Amino acid sequence: MVGGFKLSAGSLSLLAAAGVLLVGGTSAQAADLGGNCCADLEERIAELEATTARKGNRKVKLEVSGQVNEMVLFWDDGEESNVGVYTNDASRTRFRFKGDAKIADGWKAGYLLEIGVRSANSKRFNQDDPTGETGLDLRHSTWYVDSKSFGRFWVGLTGGAAESITEINVAGTGDVAKYSDAEDIGGGLALRLANGTYSSGGTSVTSGDITIRRLIRDSGNQPGEGRRYNMVRYDTPEIAGFTATVNWGADDAWEMGLRYKGEFAGLKLAAGIAYGESSEPVGGSPSGTPSNTVGFECVANRTTNANIAGTGKDADCHQVGGSISVMHEATGLYTNFAAGFLEDELIKKRFGAGADDRHEFWAVEAGIQRKWLPLGKTTIFGQYYNNQGGETDRSYTGIGRLAGSELDIYSLGVMQGVDAAAMNFYAMYRHVEAEADTVAGDHLEFQDVDMFMTGAIIKF
């Protein structure tokens, strides 16, 4: 026919829906082609749309993704041993919604909403509480405007320049156990003294007992590492593999950092370094206050720090952290190294110039990642972590405050990928050694803790 005719995308969709509905109908309905057929068809389409999950509008993309990471964990604290099933907090179960929309050439706007899920918390459980902190937690809730030429500007709850700056890892074993974030696996376990009791002198865990995570900057986060909180953030465009970030938020914390990612001479390389300062008022993290109102935490800015709060002084701390990860692509051999420190001026202001206000750590991981099996890549790795803790304001039952501490952690693990299912199985052994000194002059030797875990992470 001269000129022919054209069907729009909407018309084609309508015809396709009509075909499905007519074929799926009863014979009586299929035969009923009277004058009300179009009205009936429109009604059926409306019903179908009402029962179908869909985006709120057609302008902004929607991508749903996430992961499930669960494991079986066995532990032995020198006097007691047990086993349980936990959400692996090294990279916990989560789901996320993200997307963007084009504004103009070279410009777009986007968003990220991410919810964490803990069925039983691998970093908060202890000998008398087999589950720890459970439930949902808000990880990201932020929007951004992005330009290829000018970079990206964020507003909301997200990570800043120092978030994961000490955890860079091209081998991906951070999904199993981070070489530089020791609290994620068994961090809530209370340490036992040589006589078998906990530090409070009892045989049941109390809030006044020393745990593994309390020896790490008092809060569990390694010195130099950032966290997620409410902020404004700016990322530069990538230039020759480098990206710079600066952010400010909470009341008050700011960070700036530089990251690099690239490949050359047969090597895959990623690295980063960040600096941050916090002057958040003391007491900014009271019980019941959402953690996203707090920037990176100073040692002397904890809920229990009544002595510091009594000075009426704001927090005054700064930190530096960084890491580097290198893999030789031909052989699969790789190594990761991280280090960081935090200095808290309020410790000296409260307890005198002789107080140790510096907390520092360093960590290393080495391994090999090769595709020996058709299932996917196999990664065999070893880790070492050392933390030197300074003086804190937390008072422990029966022993008072700590003047310093040392934590050594050794780990060996294997991770097996299953490419067809976007899945990794893993198994790892971890050994923990710890000691501390009190301001009263006592030296505490704790019994070693051993852990073995095996599980899997599947991403969707």
Residue, then its C-alpha position, 0 to 999 in steps of 0.5 A: m500500500v502506498g505510504g504504508f503505516k507505522l505503529s508507535a512503541g505504545s501501540l505495539s505494547l498495546l497489541a502485545a498485551a491484547g494478544v496475551l489477554l485474548v489467548g489467556g481468556t476463556s473460550a467464551q470471552a475469546a468469542d465475545l468480540g462485541g462492541n464492549c471488547c475495547a473497554d474490557l481490554e482497557e480494564r484488563i490492562a489497568e488491572l495488570e498494571a495495578t498488580t505489576a511492580r514498576k518505577g514511579n516514573r519513566k524518567v529516572k532509572l531504577e536498579v535493584s541489587g544486593q547480596v546475602n552473606e551468611m556463615v558458620l563461625f566457631w570460636d574458642d576463647g581459651e576457656e569456652s568454645n561454641v559455634g553459631v550462624y552469623t551474618n558476616d559483617a565484613s560485607r554484610t547482607r544488604f539490598r540497594f536501589k540506585g539509578d540516575a537520569k540525564i539532565a543535559d549533555g554531560w550532566k545527570a542526577g542520581y540517587l543511592l538508597e542501601i539497607g543493611v541486614r543482620s540476622a546475627n551480628s558477627k562483630r557484636f555477639n559475645q559469649d553470653d549473647p549469641t546474636g549481638e546487634t540484629g535488624l536493619d540499618l541504613r547504609h546510604s541515603t543520598w542524591y547526587v549531580d554528576s558532570k563528566s567535566f566537573g565531577r560529582f556533588w553528593v548530599g545525604l548519608t554516605g561515605g566520605a573521603a576516608e570510608s574504606i580508605t584502609e581496606i583497598n583490595v583488588a583481590g576482593t577478599g574483603d567480602v570474606a574478612k578484611y585484612s585491616d578491619a579486625e572487629d568484623i569477625g568476633g570483635g564482640l568476644a570478651l577477653r579472658l585473663a590468665n585465671g579464666t575470668y573476664s577482665s571484670g573478675g566475673t565468669s559472665v560477660t558484662s558491659g564493663d569487660i574488655t572485648i577485642r573491638r574495644l582495644i581498637r580506637d575504643s570504638g572498633n574502627q581502625p585508626g585512619e578509617g572513615r565511616r558513613y554519616n550525613m554529609v556534603r561531598y565532592d568528587t573530582p572527575e577521574i584524571a589519569g586514574f586519580t580521583a580526589t574527594v572532600n566532604w564535610g558533615a555531622d557536627d563537625a567533621w571533614e575529610m579529604g582524600l586521593r585515590y588511584k586505580g589503574e593497570f600498567a606493566g602487567l600489574k593491577l594497582a589501587a591505592g588511596i590516602a585520606y586525612g580528617e579532622s573532627s571537632e564534634p561536641v562531646g556527647g554527640s553520640p548519646s545512647g539512642t542517637p542514630s549513628n549517622t549524626v556522628g562523623f568519624e569518632c574521636v576516642a574521647n567522644r564516646t557515650t561513657n566518657a563522662n570525664i571528658a564531657g565534664t571539661g565542657k570542651d569539644a572534640d579535637c582529633h585528627q587522623v590519617g589512613g591509607s592502603i595500597s593493593v597490587m596484583h601481578e595479573a599473569t601469576g595472580l600473586y598479590t599483596n595489600f598493605a594498610a596503615g593509619f593513626l588517630e591523635d585525640e588532643l582531649i586525652k592530653k587535655r584531660f589526663g595530662a601531657g604524659a597521656d598517650d593520645r595516639h592510636e595506630f595500626w598496620a596490616v598486610e595481606a598476601g596471596i594468589q588468585r588463579k582460575w584453577l577450577p572451571l567454576g571460577k577463581t580460587t584465592i588463597f591468602g594470609q593476613y596479619y594485623n597489628n594495633q597499638g592502642g593509646e590511652t582511653d577514657r573508658s573505665y572498665t569494671g575492677i581495672g579502671r582505664l587503659a593506658g595502652s594496649e596491643l592486638d595481634i591477629y593472624s589469619l589464613g583463608v581460601m575463597q572459591g568463586v562460582d562465576a555462574a551464580a555470582m557467588n563466593f564460598y570461603a573458609m578462614y582461620r583466625h588467631v587473636e593475641a592481646e595485652a594491655d596496661t592500665v593507668a594504675g600500672d597493671h599489665l594484663e595478659f589475655q588468653d588467645v582467641d581462635m576462630f574458624m568460619t566458613g560460608a558464602i556470599i551471593k550477589f544479585 
